[in-house]
Amino acid sequence: MIIVAGGSGSRMKSEVPKQFLPLRGKPVLMHTLQTFRNFDPEIGIVLVLPASEIDFWNELCVKHQFKNADTIVSGGSNRFQSVKNGLKGISENSVVAIHDGVRPFVAQQTIANCFKQAEAYGAAVPYIDMYESLRYTDKSSNYAIARGNIKIIQTPQVFQSELIQKAYLQEYQEDAFTDDASVVERFGHDIVMVEGNRENIKITTPFDLLIGEALVQS
């Protein structure tokens, strides 16, 4: 599997990249890796990090006596390029999960369901329903839109290896490629949606970190 951890601390208003911020005494990224090792102790993990942060991560692993990823690769200038770099480290004829390094609370059942559907249909992503009211806005107007058909997409996004590798041979399209599923979809393959879990938040702001502290404690 590939864990992408190329974020910065800008939205956290922190000099430390968000994936390395402490969550109950241990970096967020370690919680994420451990979640997948709990799912499968033998799972192979390719970790994508900014080149400038690899030494720092290795030092953190020593400090916390934490088992490092099987393979570490340098990220690219955007998420598309980072995942493309990570794909070089996966096994052939496998099923590959791609996950955000700052989503440590994905449920074991969500992971299992995504792998099951990807094995059967090639590509699967987790989602949760939208409960808030929604409005579309542009420069001149705004109006309500129905939320029933709107879903919030999470990770891990899981694919058959041959499919995801071929999809990532496409030229990068900034507006079209919002996640890995959109890359595969543009390649011409349908996506199966799997119900996710609401705890599977992406920790990107100080408020998210507070929620994460509460989730770990509970």
N, C-alpha and C positions, 0 to 999 in steps of 0.2 A: 504494500500500500504506500501511498504518497501523502505525507503531511506537509502542507505549505505554510511556512511561518515567515513571511517576508514583510510583516508590518512594521510600522514605526510607532513612536509614542505621541504623535501629534495630537490626536483626538483625546488621548489620556492626559495631555498636558504634562508629559513626563519625558525626561531625557532617556529613560530606559524603554526600549521597545516593548510593546504590550505583551508579547509572548513570553517575556522574561520577568514580568512583574510578579511579585509574590502573592500567592493565593493560599492562605492558611500555612504560610511558612515555606512553600515550595513554588517554583516558577509555574505559571499557567501551562506552559508547553509540556512540562513533565506530567501534569495531570492528564493532558490529552493523550500523550503516548501511553500512559498507564491504562487508560480506558480501553485502548485497543489491545493491549497485552492481556488485560483481564478477559477480553472477548476470545482471544486466541493467543496463548503464550508463545506459539511458534510463528506468529505473523511476522513477515519481513517488512521493515519500515524504512522507507526512503524519506529522509528529512531534507526539505529545501529551505535554506537560510540565506540571507544576504551574506556575501563573501566576507564582509567586514565584521560579521557577528559570529562566525564559526568558532573562532578561538575562545570567545567569551562563553559560548554555549558549552564547549568542551570543558572549560574550567568549572562551570556550574555543575556539570555531571560529576566531576571529581569531588567537588565540595559537598554535594548532596548524596554521594555514593549511589548514583542513579545509572542504570544501564542505558548506554547511549543507543541511538538509532543504528541500524545495520549499515546504512549508507548515508552520507551527508553530501549534498551537492549544492552548488551556488545558485542562487536565484537569478532571475533576469530583470529587465527593466520594467516589466509588468507581470501580472499574474499568469497570463497566457504563456509568456516565455519561461516563467518559473516552473510551471507544470510541464512544459515541453522538456526542460532540462531534467526534471524528475523522472519523466517517462523513460529516460535512457537507462535508469537503474532497475526497471521492473523485469520480471521473468516473462518469457514467452508463454503463450497458451495458458494464461492465468486470468483471474478476475481481479481487477484493480480498483481499490477505493481511493478517492482523492478527498482529503479532509482539511478543513481550516485548523491551523495550529492553536487558535484561540477559541475553539469549541470543545471544552473538556467534558461537557455534560450530556453528550449523546448517549441515549439508552442502548443497552445491549440488544434489546429486541429490535430497535431501529436498525442497528448495524446488521443484524442477522437477516431481517426482512429485505434490506437493500441488496445484500449479497445474493439472497435466494432469487430475487426478481431479475437481477443482472445476469445471473447464470442462465436463467430461462429465456430472457428477452434481449439481452445485450446491454441495456442501459437503464439504471434506476436511480431516482433521487427522492429524498425524504421531503415532506411538506407538512405544514400546519395550516389550519384555517385562519382566515382573517376575521377578527371580531370587531375591529374598530370601524366606524363610519368613514367613508372615503369620498374625497372630492378631487376632480381633475381640474387643474388650473393652467392657464397660459397667460400671456401678457395682457389680454383684454377681458377675460371672463373666467368663471369657475362654475362647476356644476357637480352634483352628486353622481356617483357611479355605484352600481350594484356590487356588493362585496362577495356575493355567493360564489362567483366563478374565479375569485382572486385567491391565490395561494401564496404563502410565504415559503420560499425554497431554502433548504438547509444543506448541510453536508453531513455524512459522506455521500458523494456522488460516485456510483459504482458502475464499472463498465468491463466488458470483455476486452482483454488487452489488445487484440488485433484491431478492434474497432476504434478504441481511443487513440492508439498510435497512428492509425491512418487519418483520423479526424484532425489530429494536431499537425499534419503535414500541410494543412491549409494556410494561406496567408492570413496574418492577423487582421481582424476587422474590429476596430475599437468599439463602435456603436452596437455591433451585432453580438460580440462575444462577452456576455456578462458573467458567465460561469462555465464550467466544463460541459454541462448539459447543452448549453447553447452552441458550443463548438460542435458537438456530436449531432445536434439537430440540424445545424447548417450543412453538415456533411451528408444529411439525408436519412438519418436514422431516428425512429420514434423513441420517445422517452417514457418509461413507466414511472408513475408517481406512487410513492409508498408513504403511508402515514408516519410522520416523525413524532418527536416529543417536544413539548413546549420548553422544557428545561434546557434544550440544546441551543442555548444562546451563544451569540458571537460576542466575546468580550472586547469591546472597542472603546468604551468610555468609562469614566470613574463610576458612574451609576451601575454599569454592567458588572464592574468589579465588586461592588457592594452586594449585588444579587448573587454573584458567584461565591462570595464568602458565606452567604446564608445557605446556599445550596450545599456547599461542602460540609458545613456544620450540621445540616439536617440529614 
